[in-house]
Amino acid sequence: MPETGRRRAVRKPPVRVDAVLVQAVIAAALSFAHLHDLAVAAGQDGWKAWAYPVSVDLLLVAAWKRLRSGKSKAAGWSWFLVALAASLGANIATAGLLDLSHVPPWLRVLVAGWPAAAFLGGTLLAHGPATDRSDVTAETDDAPAPKEEHEVEPPVPARTPELVAEPAPPPPPADHVPAALITHARKVATEHHTRTGAPIDTATLRARLGVPAPLAEAIATHLT
């Protein structure tokens, strides 16, 4: 059995070569070489001959990015076809159809004017149309302004009328106190005097009998 401390070797997935990518690299290298040879034949020697194929490839990449972005496809297709024509023209010209030792003057003019065209196309494709930001600004300005929320004032509570304290009703006359209530009050007063040794006061009498204060005062007059 294998030891527990031994680590298993991690197998890396095999490297797969993308045939399409290889084909694209080969085609780009051949086109690069053809453009270089055409530039040399047109009188552009040294580092300038190498700059021509670089400018064509960069213009193709810029046009392809514009087409992928989905904005201004007309400009993207236009400059893509211009760069493609330059690349194909160099491939055809160096395929034996043109005597590179005797380049016609019109081809020399095209090669000499290519840097300006490539600079213009790359600048336009990189920065995009100037109307994009203005359109966004116009849409922002035309957008309806958000409605202002009106502040709702809290409802003012209704003022309740102030209650005016009514004067206490006068105590009923002593003659109108029921006799049964007086008798019961005397028993309560006697029991209170026996228990405490002091005569019962009006407040205690009122609490014991459960009667209003005026009536308790009227009953107290019968107990004195």
C-alpha positions in Angstrom: 0.0 0.0 0.0 1.3 3.6 -0.7 2.5 5.6 2.2 0.0 8.2 3.5 2.6 11.0 3.6 3.5 10.6 -0.1 1.9 13.0 -2.4 0.5 11.9 -5.6 2.0 13.5 -8.7 -0.4 16.0 -10.2 -0.7 15.5 -14.0 -0.9 18.6 -16.0 -3.3 18.6 -18.9 -1.5 18.3 -22.2 -0.9 21.4 -24.1 -3.1 21.6 -27.2 -2.1 23.6 -30.2 -4.9 25.7 -31.7 -4.7 25.2 -35.4 -6.6 28.4 -36.2 -4.2 30.4 -34.0 -1.2 28.9 -35.8 -2.7 29.7 -39.2 -3.4 33.3 -38.1 0.2 33.7 -37.0 1.6 32.3 -40.3 -0.7 34.5 -42.3 0.2 37.6 -40.3 3.9 36.9 -40.7 3.7 36.4 -44.4 1.6 39.6 -44.8 4.1 41.4 -42.6 7.0 40.3 -44.8 5.2 41.3 -48.0 4.4 44.8 -46.7 8.0 45.2 -45.7 9.3 44.1 -49.1 6.9 46.4 -50.9 7.9 49.4 -48.7 11.6 48.7 -49.4 10.9 48.5 -53.2 9.0 51.9 -53.0 12.1 53.6 -51.5 11.3 53.2 -47.8 14.4 51.6 -46.3 15.6 51.0 -42.8 13.2 51.2 -39.8 10.6 52.9 -42.0 10.1 49.6 -44.0 9.3 47.8 -40.8 6.9 50.5 -39.6 4.6 50.1 -42.6 3.4 46.5 -41.8 3.0 47.5 -38.1 0.8 50.4 -39.0 -1.4 48.2 -41.3 -1.8 45.6 -38.6 -2.7 48.1 -35.9 -5.3 49.7 -38.2 -6.9 46.3 -38.7 -7.0 45.7 -34.9 -8.5 49.1 -34.3 -11.2 48.5 -36.9 -11.9 45.0 -35.5 -12.3 46.5 -32.0 -14.8 49.1 -33.3 -16.8 46.4 -35.0 -16.9 44.3 -31.8 -18.0 47.3 -29.8 -21.2 47.7 -31.9 -20.8 51.5 -32.3 -20.2 53.3 -35.6 -20.0 50.1 -37.6 -19.8 52.0 -40.9 -16.5 53.6 -39.8 -15.2 50.3 -38.6 -16.0 48.5 -41.8 -14.6 51.4 -43.9 -11.2 51.4 -42.3 -11.1 47.6 -42.0 -11.5 47.4 -45.8 -8.8 50.1 -46.3 -6.3 48.2 -44.2 -7.3 44.9 -45.8 -6.8 46.3 -49.2 -3.3 47.5 -48.3 -2.4 44.1 -46.9 -3.9 42.2 -49.9 -2.3 44.7 -52.3 1.1 44.0 -50.9 0.6 40.3 -51.1 -0.4 40.4 -54.7 2.3 42.9 -55.7 5.1 40.7 -54.2 3.7 37.5 -55.8 5.5 38.2 -59.1 2.9 40.4 -60.8 4.9 43.5 -60.1 8.5 44.2 -60.9 9.8 45.4 -57.6 13.0 46.7 -59.2 10.9 49.2 -61.2 8.0 50.3 -59.0 5.6 52.7 -60.8 5.3 56.2 -59.5 1.7 55.8 -58.4 2.6 53.0 -56.1 5.4 55.1 -54.6 2.8 57.8 -54.0 0.4 55.3 -52.3 3.2 54.0 -50.0 4.4 57.5 -49.1 0.8 58.6 -48.3 -0.1 55.6 -46.2 1.2 56.9 -42.9 -1.1 59.9 -43.0 -4.1 57.7 -43.8 -3.2 55.2 -41.1 -2.8 57.9 -38.6 -6.2 59.4 -39.5 -8.0 56.1 -39.4 -6.4 55.0 -36.1 -7.2 58.3 -34.4 -10.9 58.2 -35.5 -11.3 54.6 -34.5 -9.6 55.1 -31.1 -11.5 58.1 -30.0 -14.9 57.5 -31.6 -17.4 59.9 -33.0 -17.7 63.3 -31.2 -21.5 63.0 -31.2 -21.6 60.2 -28.7 -21.0 62.4 -25.6 -23.3 65.2 -27.0 -26.1 62.7 -27.5 -25.8 61.5 -24.0 -25.7 65.1 -22.7 -28.8 66.0 -24.8 -30.7 62.9 -23.5 -29.7 63.9 -19.9 -30.9 67.5 -20.4 -34.2 66.4 -22.0 -35.0 63.9 -19.3 -37.8 65.1 -17.2 -36.8 66.6 -13.9 -37.8 64.5 -10.9 -40.9 65.6 -9.3 -40.5 67.4 -6.1 -42.2 65.8 -3.2 -44.4 68.3 -1.5 -43.9 68.3 2.1 -47.0 67.2 3.9 -47.6 69.2 7.0 -48.7 67.1 9.9 -52.4 67.6 10.7 -53.0 70.0 13.5 -54.8 68.3 16.3 -58.2 69.8 17.1 -58.2 71.8 20.2 -60.4 70.3 22.8 -62.4 72.8 24.8 -61.0 73.3 28.2 -63.2 71.9 30.8 -64.3 74.4 33.3 -64.4 73.0 36.8 -68.0 73.3 38.0 -68.5 74.3 41.5 -69.3 71.5 43.9 -73.0 71.2 44.7 -74.0 72.5 48.0 -74.6 69.8 50.8 -78.1 68.6 51.1 -80.1 70.0 54.0 -79.8 67.9 57.2 -83.6 67.3 57.2 -83.4 65.5 53.8 -80.9 62.8 54.9 -82.7 59.4 55.2 -83.1 58.1 58.7 -81.8 54.7 57.8 -78.6 56.1 56.6 -78.2 58.2 59.8 -78.8 55.1 61.9 -76.1 53.2 59.9 -73.7 56.1 60.2 -74.2 56.1 64.0 -73.2 52.4 64.2 -70.2 53.1 62.1 -69.2 56.0 64.3 -69.7 54.0 67.5 -67.6 51.1 66.2 -64.9 53.6 65.2 -64.9 55.3 68.6 -64.8 51.9 70.4 -61.8 50.8 68.2 -59.8 54.0 68.1 -61.1 55.9 71.2 -61.6 59.0 69.0 -64.7 60.3 67.3 -64.9 59.6 63.6 -64.1 62.4 61.2 -65.9 63.4 58.0 -63.3 61.9 55.7 -63.4 58.5 57.4 -67.1 58.5 57.6 -67.3 59.2 53.9 -64.9 56.4 53.1 -66.8 53.9 55.3 -70.2 54.8 53.9 -69.2 55.4 50.3 -71.2 58.6 49.9 -70.3 61.9 48.4 -68.5 64.6 50.5 -71.6 66.9 50.8 -73.8 64.0 52.0 -71.1 62.9 54.5 -71.0 66.4 55.9 -74.8 66.4 56.3 -74.7 63.1 58.1 -71.9 64.3 60.4 -74.2 67.1 61.6 -76.5 64.4 63.0 -73.7 62.6 64.8 -72.6 65.6 66.9 
